[in-house]
Amino acid sequence: MSRPISTRRLAWQMIGCWLIWLLAQFMLNVPIEHHLTGWSEELALDTVKLIIWIGAACWLLHQAKPEELAVTPREQWRPNWHFTAGYVVWLVIVVYLLAEFWLMHHGLRVKPSFTPEYWGRYFLVVGITEEFLFRGYFLNVLLRKFNLTQANTIQALVFASMHIPRYLTTVPAMGPMTWIGNLITVTALGALFGWLYAKSHSLWPGIITHMTWDILVTLFA
């Protein structure tokens, strides 16, 4: 008889990932941001995220039994070209963000603070690493324990909480309303990316939409 992952084991995995990322943020990312600049800073930050998040996802998937996963590790990396909703969601995101920026700034203007190295962090690394860990593993096992709404809500909340270590080290410190607004937005996005994964059985719709959101917000906001 097949069994999903135990609640206790899953909870400890989530807590463990959160604590590891908290330590990495304080002990690695903050010193990197203080002592490096430009491409050296970018490559160092990207390396930390790739090693920790991809490493965690690979290790957790390796430890998981086949019956604990809703989608096999190999299947979730296959593009689902026939998933029409993925194209629609991506187009809606692009139109929504560009329209918002246009109305806010009376045109599309690249932020003065935007630098070319951001294409690595915000377009390539973040989308792949975060989708692999949160949708490719956590949502994957949650879908074997709960219905889609419950599983998606849990992983979206955990996904949002994983941004807290970054917010704790933001200088200048963010105000309470910024915290609340950011966490609500990230939770909603996590749920959207989770829905894309659950419906397509592929990481790619979420990865592409995630990359698009991050780079547009970084480029124009």
SULKA-V580314 format. One record per run of one state. SS is the DSSP state (h for helix, s for strand, l for the rest). FROM is the first residue (numbers start at 1). TO is the last residue. Records with the same first field share a line. If there is no record, write none. Layout:
# SULKA-V580314
SS: FROM-TO  FROM-TO
This chain:
# SULKA-V580314
l: 1-6  36-37  64-65  69-74  78-83  106-117  143-147  162-163  169-175  201-203  221-221
h: 7-35  38-63  66-68  75-77  84-105  118-142  148-161  164-168  176-200  204-220
